[in-house]
């Protein structure tokens, strides 16, 4: 089994911190040398371990932002 690698290309936002110090973040993350995607998940303080999360392409992120803005503007 090959090792999964990741690189946080750009940190975009901190959303919240849980009781154990893990931070829910929005980042641009490159996995296994691929193009970076938007990534929302919790990270330990040293960014060595991560929780399950969600990755979005640029188009998916734009659609999510538009959908949330539309919902909030009702």
MARBAKOL-716121 format. One record per residue (C-alpha): residue in one letter; x, y, z; residue number from 1. Coordinates in Angstrom, 3 decimals. Example, Ala and Ser with C-alpha at 12.3 -4.5 7.8 and 13.67 -1.06 7.14 Angstrom:
MARBAKOL-716121
aa A, xx 12.300, yy -4.500, zz 7.800, i 1
aa S, xx 13.670, yy -1.060, zz 7.140, i 2
***
This chain:
MARBAKOL-716121
aa X, xx 0.000, yy 0.000, zz 0.000, i 1
aa X, xx 1.465, yy 3.369, zz -0.982, i 2
aa X, xx 1.684, yy 6.192, zz 1.516, i 3
aa X, xx -0.726, yy 9.102, zz 1.111, i 4
aa X, xx 1.018, yy 12.468, zz 1.034, i 5
aa X, xx -0.504, yy 15.907, zz 1.376, i 6
aa X, xx 0.591, yy 19.531, zz 1.307, i 7
aa X, xx -1.395, yy 22.518, zz 2.500, i 8
aa X, xx -0.773, yy 24.883, zz -0.408, i 9
aa X, xx -2.711, yy 27.777, zz 1.119, i 10
aa X, xx -4.550, yy 28.244, zz 4.416, i 11
aa X, xx -7.829, yy 30.081, zz 3.811, i 12
aa X, xx -9.725, yy 30.123, zz 7.117, i 13
aa X, xx -10.085, yy 28.739, zz 10.628, i 14
aa X, xx -13.719, yy 27.854, zz 11.340, i 15
aa X, xx -13.658, yy 26.464, zz 14.895, i 16
aa X, xx -11.517, yy 24.671, zz 17.478, i 17
aa X, xx -12.598, yy 21.561, zz 19.368, i 18
aa X, xx -11.829, yy 20.745, zz 23.022, i 19
aa X, xx -8.685, yy 18.771, zz 22.135, i 20
aa X, xx -7.183, yy 21.655, zz 20.166, i 21
aa X, xx -7.937, yy 20.410, zz 16.652, i 22
aa X, xx -8.913, yy 23.228, zz 14.302, i 23
aa X, xx -11.581, yy 22.961, zz 11.601, i 24
aa X, xx -9.998, yy 24.708, zz 8.613, i 25
aa X, xx -10.574, yy 25.588, zz 4.993, i 26
aa X, xx -7.401, yy 25.057, zz 2.957, i 27
aa X, xx -6.176, yy 24.437, zz -0.544, i 28
aa X, xx -4.599, yy 20.981, zz -0.267, i 29
aa X, xx -2.613, yy 18.958, zz -2.772, i 30
aa X, xx -2.784, yy 15.213, zz -2.225, i 31
aa X, xx -0.187, yy 12.857, zz -3.693, i 32
aa X, xx 1.197, yy 15.635, zz -5.898, i 33
aa X, xx -2.114, yy 16.319, zz -7.641, i 34
aa X, xx -3.668, yy 19.723, zz -8.274, i 35
aa X, xx -4.835, yy 21.416, zz -5.084, i 36
aa X, xx -8.509, yy 21.263, zz -4.105, i 37
aa X, xx -10.523, yy 23.100, zz -1.499, i 38
aa X, xx -10.509, yy 21.059, zz 1.673, i 39
aa X, xx -12.636, yy 21.362, zz 4.833, i 40
aa X, xx -11.632, yy 19.197, zz 7.813, i 41
aa X, xx -10.101, yy 19.261, zz 11.306, i 42
aa X, xx -6.323, yy 19.243, zz 11.746, i 43
aa X, xx -4.193, yy 18.653, zz 14.813, i 44
aa X, xx -2.134, yy 21.661, zz 15.954, i 45
aa X, xx 0.994, yy 20.449, zz 14.098, i 46
aa X, xx -0.897, yy 19.620, zz 10.862, i 47
aa X, xx 0.403, yy 16.042, zz 11.016, i 48
aa X, xx -2.967, yy 14.322, zz 11.489, i 49
aa X, xx -6.367, yy 15.083, zz 10.035, i 50
aa X, xx -9.970, yy 14.016, zz 10.442, i 51
aa X, xx -12.314, yy 12.902, zz 7.715, i 52
aa X, xx -13.413, yy 15.840, zz 5.645, i 53
aa X, xx -14.590, yy 17.006, zz 2.273, i 54
aa X, xx -12.698, yy 18.129, zz -0.813, i 55
aa X, xx -14.192, yy 20.339, zz -3.492, i 56
aa X, xx -13.075, yy 21.401, zz -6.949, i 57
aa X, xx -13.119, yy 25.110, zz -7.765, i 58
aa X, xx -16.461, yy 24.703, zz -9.578, i 59
aa X, xx -17.967, yy 22.836, zz -6.613, i 60
aa X, xx -16.727, yy 25.525, zz -4.201, i 61
aa X, xx -18.234, yy 28.274, zz -6.347, i 62
aa X, xx -21.556, yy 26.410, zz -6.451, i 63
aa X, xx -21.490, yy 25.912, zz -2.679, i 64
aa X, xx -20.782, yy 29.612, zz -2.078, i 65
aa X, xx -23.564, yy 30.667, zz -4.467, i 66
aa X, xx -26.020, yy 28.242, zz -2.850, i 67
aa X, xx -25.227, yy 29.393, zz 0.686, i 68
aa X, xx -25.395, yy 33.079, zz -0.290, i 69
aa X, xx -28.757, yy 32.508, zz -1.976, i 70
aa X, xx -30.060, yy 30.703, zz 1.114, i 71
aa X, xx -28.845, yy 33.434, zz 3.490, i 72
aa X, xx -30.373, yy 36.198, zz 1.334, i 73
aa X, xx -33.923, yy 34.775, zz 1.536, i 74
***
